[in-house]
Amino acid sequence: MAEEQPCPEGQRCQEGLRCANNCGFFGSSATLNLCSKCYGDHIKAQEALLAVEKSIIAASSSSSESAFWSSSPSSDAAVAAPESAMEVAGEAEGPMRCSACQKKVGLIRFKCRCGSTYCGAHRYPEQHACCFDFKSAGRDAIARCNPLIKAKKLDKI
């Protein structure tokens, strides 16, 4: 039926550009004679191998370091600090809840000046027994915005 003809000089032959994995698509020399999908899989496999090698190297070096640090008396304090940082980060990622009724608040949450988060029903200070002193905060804001201005005394003639 169709006869194979040799490729002319200087042109690429389509049969030579098939994917090296024989998936049926065409590859290129820039992608190691692989098609785009096979080349992406190849790159991901190489990255996974590098990650495994790095973790093995890190595990072996940390075990030798832990043997060194275990003899020091302050090793407990050094280990306790990162764990507490993880606990604080874990609390921030959890679902937000109203401080008054413990109802989950989604995107519509109200942060009060007292520092707590409330739902729509408890957003007003009167509804959640707010401990923030709004009166003194207002006085301070007015005092900052309106500085005291004294005029110079006039000389009597």
Protein Blocks (a to p, Z undefined) as FASTA:
>chain_A
ZZcddddehiacfklmgcfklnopacdfkloopafklmmmmmmmmmmmmmmmmmmmmmmm
mmmmmmmmmmpmklmmmmmmmmmmmmmmmmmmmccddfklopacffbccddfkopacdfk
lmpfklnopabdfklmmmmmmmmmmccddddddddZZ
